[in-house]
Amino acid sequence: MNHQVKDFSHLIGQLPGMTDRQVETHLGLYAGYVKKLNEIQDKLKTVEPTESNYSYGAFSELKRREVVAFNGSYLHQAYFENLTPKPQSDQLADFRTAVDASWGNWDKFVADIKGSAASTPGWVMLTKNQVDGLLHTYILFEHNINFPIHNNVLMALDCWEHAFAIDYGTDKPKYVENFLKVVDWEVVARRFATV
């Protein structure tokens, strides 16, 4: 499969609190993950897997990095998909009900996202857990570490410095506050409705 870079150029100059340079740089990083994913998967077709072991092997190293490039590609895609230049004032009823069932109310949900973002240099994932049916936030320290099975991604929040440093320096809380203003809750609710 040849993975494709989705075009998110419509977001440039349209996201309040995110400069063109910040968005363009971030989109370039996303494109780089997709390029590396294709490169790794092409190389895996030509490398002999029987010569691999835990210590080292060309196949082993490619397999270890494949999930980093895969998640780096598709977490960024989810992130850009759940951004909007038009603020959302109304969440869909079923999603809002799920938030209330999981956290008690919207303010506790937002506090959880902010606390989770403060806890990781990587990602905050809002998911629907297939085991208990509730919504959860999980933090990832790397693209490929800490994501539990049996969860469907509803929202991706990139907390790596590349996502905000141009505009916010080290003020990640201010970036997260702004991110929550440009989340397309309708996209998140549609993802929720399909899982």
C-alpha positions in Angstrom: 0.0 0.0 0.0 1.3 3.5 -0.8 0.2 5.8 2.0 -0.9 9.3 0.8 -0.4 12.7 2.5 -3.9 14.3 2.9 -4.2 17.9 1.9 -4.8 20.1 4.9 -3.6 23.3 3.2 -7.1 24.8 3.8 -6.2 25.2 7.5 -3.3 27.6 6.7 -4.2 31.1 7.7 -7.6 29.9 9.0 -6.9 28.6 12.6 -7.2 31.3 15.3 -4.1 31.1 17.5 -2.0 29.2 15.0 0.2 31.1 12.6 0.8 30.1 9.0 4.4 29.2 9.8 3.3 27.0 12.7 0.7 25.1 10.6 3.0 24.8 7.5 5.9 23.5 9.5 3.6 21.0 11.2 2.1 19.8 7.9 5.7 19.3 6.6 6.5 17.1 9.5 3.3 15.1 8.9 4.3 14.6 5.2 7.7 13.4 6.4 6.2 10.6 8.5 4.1 9.5 5.5 7.2 9.5 3.3 9.2 7.4 5.9 6.3 5.0 6.3 6.3 4.2 2.6 10.0 3.9 2.6 10.0 1.5 5.5 7.3 -0.7 4.0 9.1 -0.8 0.7 12.3 -1.9 2.3 10.5 -4.6 4.3 9.6 -6.3 1.0 13.3 -6.8 0.2 14.9 -7.5 3.6 15.3 -11.1 4.8 13.3 -11.7 8.0 15.1 -14.9 9.0 18.3 -13.0 9.9 16.6 -10.9 12.5 16.9 -11.0 16.3 16.2 -8.8 19.3 19.7 -7.4 19.4 19.9 -6.3 15.7 18.9 -7.1 12.2 17.8 -4.9 9.3 14.3 -6.5 9.3 14.1 -6.1 13.1 15.0 -2.4 13.0 12.5 -1.7 10.2 9.8 -3.5 12.1 10.6 -1.5 15.3 10.3 1.8 13.4 7.3 0.9 11.2 4.8 1.5 13.9 6.4 4.9 14.8 6.1 6.1 11.2 2.6 4.5 10.8 1.2 6.2 14.0 3.1 9.4 13.3 1.3 9.5 9.9 -2.2 8.6 11.1 -2.2 10.4 14.4 -1.2 13.6 12.6 -3.9 13.0 10.0 -6.5 12.6 12.8 -5.1 15.7 14.5 -5.5 17.9 11.4 -8.9 16.4 10.6 -10.2 17.4 14.0 -9.3 21.1 13.6 -11.6 23.7 12.2 -11.3 27.3 11.3 -14.9 27.9 12.5 -15.5 27.5 16.3 -18.1 24.9 17.2 -20.6 26.0 19.8 -22.7 22.8 19.9 -21.7 19.2 20.3 -23.9 16.4 19.0 -26.2 15.1 21.7 -25.0 11.4 21.8 -21.4 12.5 22.1 -22.2 15.0 24.9 -24.1 12.3 26.7 -21.1 10.0 26.5 -18.9 12.8 27.9 -21.2 13.2 30.8 -21.4 9.4 31.4 -17.6 9.2 31.4 -16.6 12.4 33.3 -19.8 13.7 34.9 -19.8 17.0 32.9 -18.1 18.9 30.1 -15.8 21.0 32.5 -14.4 17.8 34.1 -13.8 16.4 30.6 -11.9 19.6 29.6 -9.9 19.5 32.8 -8.9 15.9 32.1 -7.7 16.8 28.6 -5.6 19.7 30.0 -4.2 17.5 32.8 -3.4 14.8 30.3 -1.6 17.3 28.0 0.5 18.5 31.0 1.5 14.9 31.7 3.0 14.0 28.3 5.5 15.3 25.8 3.7 13.3 23.1 0.0 12.8 22.4 -3.4 12.9 24.2 -5.9 10.6 22.7 -9.6 10.7 23.3 -11.0 7.3 22.7 -14.1 5.2 23.0 -13.0 2.1 24.9 -14.5 -1.1 23.5 -14.2 -2.9 26.9 -16.2 -0.6 29.1 -18.0 1.5 26.5 -16.8 4.8 28.1 -14.7 7.6 26.7 -11.2 7.8 27.9 -8.1 10.0 27.5 -4.7 8.2 27.2 -1.3 9.8 27.0 1.4 8.6 24.6 5.0 9.4 25.2 5.9 8.3 21.7 3.8 7.6 18.7 4.0 3.9 19.5 4.1 3.7 23.3 1.1 3.6 25.8 -1.8 3.2 23.4 -4.1 0.4 24.8 -5.8 -2.1 22.6 -9.6 -2.1 22.2 -9.9 1.7 21.8 -11.1 3.8 18.9 -9.5 7.2 18.4 -12.0 10.1 18.5 -9.7 13.0 18.9 -5.9 13.5 18.7 -4.1 16.3 20.5 -0.5 16.7 19.5 1.5 17.8 22.5 5.0 17.5 20.9 6.8 20.9 20.9 6.7 21.0 17.1 3.0 21.4 17.4 3.2 24.7 19.3 6.7 26.0 19.9 6.7 28.5 17.0 3.6 30.2 18.3 3.7 29.5 22.0 7.3 28.8 22.9 7.2 26.5 26.0 3.7 27.7 27.0 1.9 24.4 26.3 -1.1 25.2 28.5 -1.9 28.2 26.3 -1.6 26.1 23.2 -3.9 23.5 24.7 -6.4 26.2 25.6 -6.3 27.4 22.0 -6.5 23.9 20.6 -9.8 23.3 22.5 -11.2 26.4 20.7 -10.4 25.0 17.3 -11.4 21.4 17.8 -14.1 20.4 15.3 -16.4 18.6 17.8 -18.7 17.6 14.9 -15.8 15.5 13.5 -15.2 14.0 16.9 -18.9 13.3 17.3 -19.0 11.6 13.9 -16.1 9.4 14.8 -17.9 8.5 18.0 -21.1 7.7 16.1 -19.3 5.2 13.8 -17.6 3.1 16.6 
